[in-house]
């Protein structure tokens, strides 16, 4: 079977992802297998009465931190139980993968194509902000651990209730615990977390562009300011992770060309605010906006910020991309001769070639409308293009031209 990118339509990608979603969330045979398996193995997941289970001192569940200098009997028992739980988790992974393989085989899909579907799905998620499929997280160990421990705990509570209220009529018992319901709810939570993270990154990236930031050290210094709202978390490991990641980015910048890509900084900021509530995130964004708006800008930065504002005025869909030819036609509404001259043709042709060359993974023909390849330009290239186009004009004239374009687009949108 041909690789997915060679299929006649990406509709099949949407179809198989939808069918897997339906199987995962609705198939009762699969749900019953999950219920039976977890019920049978839950005895191995008794919650430790001393520390609450497989939990470190930051209360992050999922692993023990062993010390070779402390080989006491209790620790060895913990180690043995942890290994047993890992073995049971691997059996659950096998169960899940076998059932998934049965489904995709019925749909005449190969494992290679399924892997490509997952990759394309994540790419589409980043591009469109839709769907956020997370059923493949069902084999995550932390989810499995929480599910099995919840199953054990429910049996413990049910046994206690039965003994306490034995023979008493009118006692309302809770519905039996179903591991499949717990699992599906956990995946829905992951989907919602991914959706929130996406839209937060969508807010963070334009702010970095407005900031015109390419120095991760400046970013880290701002995040360390006393006025900066910090993540409301007691997770020491999470804080350590962010510190180590920041140090790594700083080292890579120093050893490289002295800059850090804004996509990378957007991901870092996204992780920084991951534990923020919506109110805390809004507070954090207000802090960053005050910082950026209060900066003293050089003339070059002031020019770039005006071009940034023009880009966002033209970006009707908030995709972070403009249709190149449509943008050029709008710019040519300015009656100045320079926007109809040979120099205009030379500069726009050069930039079109550069943008096309930089697009290392263009949309496949299946996504082109009537095979008319649509060239799209991102913000950084657009800002550089405007700077190149108006490189020879004084600041006041630059402000009049670019500000005029921005005002015209805003008036047209009214």
C-alpha positions as CSV (number, residue, x, y, z in Angstrom):
1,X,0.0,0.0,0.0
2,X,1.3,3.4,-0.9
3,X,2.5,5.8,1.8
4,X,-0.2,8.1,3.1
5,X,1.2,11.3,1.5
6,X,0.7,9.7,-1.9
7,X,-3.0,8.9,-1.4
8,X,-5.4,10.9,-3.5
9,X,-7.0,12.6,-0.5
10,X,-6.2,13.5,3.1
11,X,-9.8,12.7,3.8
12,X,-8.7,9.2,4.6
13,X,-6.5,10.6,7.4
14,X,-9.4,12.3,9.0
15,X,-11.5,9.1,8.5
16,X,-9.1,6.7,10.2
17,X,-8.5,9.1,13.1
18,X,-12.2,9.5,13.6
19,X,-12.7,5.8,13.5
20,X,-10.0,5.2,16.1
21,X,-11.5,7.9,18.3
22,X,-14.9,6.2,18.0
23,X,-13.4,2.8,18.9
24,X,-11.5,4.2,21.9
25,X,-14.4,6.2,23.4
26,X,-17.4,4.0,22.4
27,X,-16.5,0.4,21.7
28,X,-17.9,-1.7,24.6
29,X,-15.9,-4.8,23.8
30,X,-12.7,-2.8,24.2
31,X,-14.0,-1.2,27.4
32,X,-14.9,-4.6,28.9
33,X,-11.3,-5.9,28.2
34,X,-9.8,-2.9,30.0
35,X,-12.2,-3.3,32.9
36,X,-11.4,-7.0,33.3
37,X,-7.6,-6.5,33.0
38,X,-7.4,-3.7,35.6
39,X,-9.8,-5.5,37.9
40,X,-7.5,-8.6,37.8
41,X,-4.3,-6.7,38.5
42,X,-5.4,-4.0,40.9
43,X,-4.3,-6.1,43.9
44,X,-0.7,-5.1,43.0
45,X,-1.5,-1.4,43.3
46,X,-2.3,-1.1,47.0
47,X,-1.7,2.5,48.0
48,X,1.2,2.8,50.5
49,X,-0.1,3.9,53.9
50,X,3.0,5.9,54.6
51,X,3.6,8.0,51.5
52,X,0.4,7.6,49.5
53,X,1.8,5.4,46.8
54,X,4.4,5.7,44.1
55,X,4.9,9.4,44.9
56,X,8.1,11.5,45.4
57,X,8.3,14.4,47.9
58,X,6.9,16.7,45.3
59,X,3.8,14.5,45.2
60,X,4.4,13.6,41.5
61,X,3.1,10.0,41.1
62,X,4.6,7.4,38.9
63,X,8.1,6.4,40.2
64,X,10.2,5.9,43.2
65,X,13.6,7.5,43.7
66,X,15.8,4.8,45.1
67,X,19.1,5.3,47.0
68,X,21.7,2.5,46.7
69,X,23.0,3.7,50.1
70,X,19.7,2.7,51.8
71,X,19.0,-0.9,51.0
72,X,16.6,-1.5,53.9
73,X,13.8,-4.1,53.7
74,X,11.0,-1.6,53.1
75,X,12.8,0.0,50.3
76,X,13.6,-3.3,48.7
77,X,9.8,-4.2,49.0
78,X,9.0,-0.9,47.3
79,X,11.5,-1.7,44.5
80,X,10.0,-5.2,44.0
81,X,6.4,-3.8,43.8
82,X,7.4,-1.1,41.4
83,X,9.0,-3.6,39.0
84,X,5.9,-5.8,39.2
85,X,3.7,-2.8,38.4
86,X,5.9,-2.0,35.4
87,X,5.5,-5.6,34.2
88,X,1.7,-5.3,34.5
89,X,1.8,-2.0,32.6
90,X,3.6,-3.6,29.7
91,X,0.9,-6.3,29.6
92,X,-1.7,-3.5,29.4
93,X,0.3,-1.8,26.6
94,X,0.2,-5.2,24.7
95,X,-3.5,-5.5,25.2
96,X,-4.1,-2.0,23.8
97,X,-1.8,-2.4,20.8
98,X,-3.3,-5.8,19.9
99,X,-6.9,-4.3,19.9
100,X,-5.7,-1.3,17.9
101,X,-4.0,-3.5,15.4
102,X,-7.2,-5.4,14.9
103,X,-9.0,-2.2,14.1
104,X,-6.5,-0.8,11.6
105,X,-6.1,-4.2,9.9
106,X,-9.9,-4.2,9.2
107,X,-9.5,-0.7,7.7
108,X,-6.7,-2.0,5.4
109,X,-4.2,0.4,7.1
110,X,-0.5,-0.6,7.7
111,X,1.4,0.2,10.9
112,X,3.7,2.5,8.7
113,X,0.6,4.5,7.6
114,X,-0.7,4.7,11.1
115,X,2.6,6.2,12.3
116,X,2.4,8.7,9.5
117,X,-1.3,9.5,10.3
118,X,-0.3,10.3,13.9
119,X,2.5,12.6,12.7
120,X,0.3,14.3,10.2
121,X,-2.4,14.7,12.8
122,X,0.0,16.5,15.2
123,X,1.1,18.7,12.3
124,X,-2.5,19.6,11.5
125,X,-3.2,20.2,15.2
126,X,-0.4,22.8,15.3
127,X,-1.6,24.3,12.0
128,X,-5.3,24.5,12.7
129,X,-5.9,24.1,16.4
130,X,-8.4,21.3,15.9
131,X,-9.1,17.7,17.1
132,X,-6.2,17.1,19.5
133,X,-6.3,13.3,19.3
134,X,-4.8,11.8,22.4
135,X,-6.0,8.2,22.5
136,X,-2.4,7.0,22.0
137,X,-1.7,8.5,25.5
138,X,-3.8,5.6,26.9
139,X,-0.6,3.6,27.4
140,X,1.1,6.3,29.4
141,X,2.4,4.8,32.7
142,X,1.1,7.6,34.9
143,X,-2.4,7.2,33.6
144,X,-2.2,3.4,34.0
145,X,-0.9,3.7,37.6
146,X,-3.6,6.2,38.6
147,X,-6.3,4.0,37.0
148,X,-5.1,0.8,38.7
149,X,-4.7,2.5,42.1
150,X,-8.2,4.0,41.7
151,X,-9.5,0.5,41.0
152,X,-7.9,-0.9,44.2
153,X,-9.2,2.0,46.3
154,X,-12.7,1.6,45.0
155,X,-12.7,-2.1,46.1
156,X,-11.4,-1.1,49.5
157,X,-14.2,1.4,49.9
158,X,-16.8,-1.0,48.6
159,X,-15.7,-3.7,51.0
160,X,-15.8,-1.2,53.9
161,X,-19.3,0.0,53.0
162,X,-20.6,-3.6,52.6
163,X,-19.3,-4.6,56.1
164,X,-20.5,-1.4,57.8
165,X,-24.0,-1.3,56.3
166,X,-24.6,-5.0,56.0
167,X,-28.2,-5.8,56.6
168,X,-29.3,-2.2,56.6
169,X,-31.9,-1.3,54.0
170,X,-32.1,2.0,52.1
171,X,-28.3,2.4,51.8
172,X,-27.4,3.9,48.4
173,X,-24.1,2.4,47.0
174,X,-22.0,4.1,44.4
175,X,-21.9,2.6,40.9
176,X,-19.1,0.0,40.5
177,X,-15.8,1.4,39.4
178,X,-15.0,1.0,35.7
179,X,-11.4,1.4,34.6
180,X,-12.5,2.1,31.0
181,X,-14.5,5.2,32.2
182,X,-11.5,6.4,34.2
183,X,-9.2,5.8,31.2
184,X,-11.5,7.7,28.8
185,X,-11.9,10.6,31.2
186,X,-8.2,10.8,31.6
187,X,-7.7,11.1,27.8
188,X,-10.4,13.7,27.6
189,X,-8.5,15.7,30.2
190,X,-5.3,15.3,28.1
191,X,-7.2,16.6,25.0
192,X,-8.5,19.6,26.9
193,X,-5.0,20.4,28.3
194,X,-3.6,20.2,24.7
195,X,-6.3,22.5,23.5
196,X,-5.6,25.1,26.2
197,X,-1.8,24.8,25.6
198,X,-2.3,25.5,21.9
199,X,-4.4,28.6,22.4
200,X,-1.9,29.9,25.0
201,X,1.0,29.5,22.5
202,X,-1.1,31.3,20.0
203,X,-1.2,34.3,22.4
204,X,2.4,34.0,23.4
205,X,4.0,33.9,19.9
206,X,2.7,37.2,18.6
207,X,3.8,38.9,21.8
208,X,7.4,37.6,21.2
209,X,7.2,38.9,17.7
210,X,6.0,42.3,18.9
211,X,8.9,42.2,21.4
212,X,11.2,41.4,18.5
213,X,13.0,39.0,20.8
214,X,15.7,36.7,19.7
215,X,17.8,36.5,23.0
216,X,16.7,33.9,25.4
217,X,18.7,35.5,28.2
218,X,16.5,38.6,28.0
219,X,13.4,36.3,28.3
220,X,14.8,34.4,31.3
221,X,15.7,37.7,33.1
222,X,12.2,39.0,32.7
223,X,10.7,35.7,34.0
224,X,12.9,36.0,37.1
225,X,11.7,39.6,37.9
226,X,9.9,39.8,41.3
227,X,6.8,41.2,39.6
228,X,6.5,38.2,37.2
229,X,3.6,35.9,38.2
230,X,5.2,32.5,38.9
231,X,3.5,29.2,38.3
232,X,1.3,28.2,41.3
233,X,2.9,24.9,41.9
234,X,4.9,23.1,44.6
235,X,6.5,20.7,42.1
236,X,10.2,21.2,42.7
237,X,11.0,18.8,39.8
238,X,9.0,21.0,37.4
239,X,10.9,24.1,38.6
240,X,14.2,22.3,38.2
241,X,13.3,21.1,34.8
242,X,12.5,24.7,33.6
243,X,15.8,26.0,35.1
244,X,17.8,23.2,33.4
245,X,16.0,23.8,30.1
246,X,16.6,27.6,30.3
247,X,20.3,26.9,31.0
248,X,20.5,24.6,28.0
249,X,18.9,27.1,25.7
250,X,21.3,29.8,26.9
251,X,24.3,27.6,26.3
252,X,23.1,26.6,22.8
253,X,22.6,30.3,22.0
254,X,26.1,31.2,23.3
255,X,27.7,28.4,21.3
256,X,25.6,29.1,18.2
257,X,24.9,32.4,16.4
258,X,23.9,34.3,19.5
259,X,20.1,34.0,18.9
260,X,17.3,31.7,19.9
261,X,14.3,31.0,17.6
262,X,11.0,32.3,18.8
263,X,9.3,29.0,18.1
264,X,11.6,27.5,20.8
265,X,11.0,30.3,23.2
266,X,7.2,30.0,22.6
267,X,7.4,26.3,23.6
268,X,9.4,27.2,26.7
269,X,6.9,29.9,27.7
270,X,4.1,27.4,27.1
271,X,5.7,25.0,29.6
272,X,6.3,27.9,32.0
273,X,2.5,28.7,32.1
274,X,1.3,25.0,31.8
275,X,0.1,24.9,35.5
276,X,-1.5,28.4,35.4
277,X,-5.2,28.7,35.8
278,X,-6.9,30.9,33.3
279,X,-6.9,33.8,35.7
280,X,-3.2,33.3,36.4
281,X,-2.4,33.1,32.7
282,X,-4.3,36.4,32.1
283,X,-2.3,38.0,34.9
284,X,0.9,36.7,33.4
285,X,0.0,38.0,29.9
286,X,-0.8,41.5,31.3
287,X,2.6,41.5,33.0
288,X,4.4,40.6,29.7
289,X,2.4,43.2,27.7
290,X,3.3,45.9,30.2
291,X,6.9,45.0,29.9
292,X,6.9,44.9,26.1
293,X,4.9,48.1,25.7
294,X,7.3,49.9,28.2
295,X,10.5,49.1,26.3
296,X,12.6,51.9,24.8
297,X,12.9,51.0,21.2
298,X,15.6,51.8,18.6
299,X,14.5,53.2,15.3
300,X,15.0,49.8,13.7
301,X,12.8,48.2,16.4
302,X,10.2,50.9,15.9
303,X,10.1,50.2,12.2
304,X,9.8,46.4,12.8
305,X,7.0,46.9,15.3
306,X,5.0,48.9,12.7
307,X,5.5,46.1,10.2
308,X,4.4,43.7,12.9
309,X,1.2,45.6,13.4
310,X,0.5,45.7,9.6
311,X,1.0,41.9,9.5
312,X,-1.5,41.3,12.2
313,X,-4.0,43.7,10.6
314,X,-3.7,41.6,7.4
315,X,-3.9,38.2,9.1
316,X,-7.7,37.8,9.0
317,X,-7.6,34.2,10.1
318,X,-5.0,34.6,12.9
319,X,-3.1,31.7,11.4
320,X,0.2,33.5,11.5
321,X,0.4,33.3,7.6
322,X,-0.6,35.6,4.8
323,X,-1.3,34.7,1.2
324,X,1.6,36.3,-0.5
325,X,-0.1,37.5,-3.7
326,X,-3.1,38.8,-1.9
327,X,-0.8,40.8,0.5
328,X,1.1,42.3,-2.5
329,X,-2.2,43.4,-4.1
330,X,-3.2,45.1,-0.9
331,X,0.2,46.9,-0.6
332,X,-0.3,48.2,-4.2
333,X,-3.3,50.1,-3.1
334,X,-0.8,52.8,-2.2
335,X,-0.7,55.0,-5.3
336,X,3.1,55.7,-5.0
337,X,5.0,54.8,-8.2
338,X,7.5,52.8,-6.2
339,X,4.9,50.1,-5.7
340,X,4.5,49.6,-9.5
341,X,8.2,50.0,-10.6
342,X,10.8,47.6,-11.8
343,X,12.4,47.7,-8.3
344,X,9.0,46.5,-6.9
345,X,9.0,43.6,-9.3
346,X,12.7,42.7,-8.4
347,X,12.2,42.8,-4.7
348,X,8.9,40.9,-4.6
349,X,10.2,38.2,-7.0
350,X,13.3,37.7,-4.9
351,X,11.3,37.4,-1.7
352,X,8.8,35.0,-3.4
353,X,11.7,32.7,-4.4
354,X,13.1,32.9,-0.9
355,X,9.8,32.1,0.8
356,X,9.2,29.2,-1.5
357,X,12.7,27.8,-1.0
358,X,12.4,28.1,2.8
359,X,9.1,26.1,2.7
360,X,10.8,22.7,3.1
361,X,7.5,20.9,3.6
362,X,4.9,22.5,1.3
363,X,1.3,21.4,1.2
364,X,0.8,18.3,-1.0
365,X,-1.2,18.7,-4.2
366,X,-4.2,17.2,-2.5
367,X,-4.5,20.4,-0.3
368,X,-4.1,22.9,-3.2
369,X,-7.3,24.5,-4.5
370,X,-7.6,23.6,-8.2
371,X,-3.9,22.9,-8.3
372,X,-3.2,26.6,-7.8
373,X,-0.2,26.6,-5.4
374,X,-0.8,29.3,-2.8
375,X,2.4,30.8,-1.4
376,X,2.1,32.0,2.2
377,X,4.5,34.2,4.2
378,X,5.1,34.2,7.9
379,X,5.5,37.1,10.2
380,X,9.3,37.3,10.4
381,X,9.7,37.1,6.6
382,X,7.0,39.7,6.1
383,X,8.6,42.1,8.5
384,X,12.0,41.7,6.8
385,X,10.3,42.1,3.4
386,X,8.7,45.4,4.4
387,X,12.1,46.6,5.7
388,X,13.8,45.6,2.4
389,X,11.0,47.2,0.4
390,X,11.3,50.5,2.2
391,X,15.0,50.5,3.1
392,X,15.7,53.8,1.4
393,X,12.9,56.0,3.0
394,X,13.3,58.2,6.1
395,X,11.6,57.1,9.3
396,X,8.7,59.6,9.1
397,X,7.8,58.5,5.5
398,X,8.1,54.9,6.6
399,X,5.7,55.5,9.4
400,X,3.3,57.3,7.1
401,X,3.3,54.4,4.5
402,X,3.1,51.5,6.9
403,X,0.7,53.2,9.2
404,X,-1.4,54.1,6.2
405,X,-1.6,50.5,5.1
406,X,-2.6,49.4,8.7
407,X,-5.2,52.1,9.0
408,X,-6.7,51.2,5.6
409,X,-7.1,47.5,6.5
410,X,-8.6,48.3,9.9
411,X,-11.1,50.7,8.2
412,X,-12.0,48.1,5.6
413,X,-12.7,45.6,8.5
414,X,-15.2,48.0,10.2
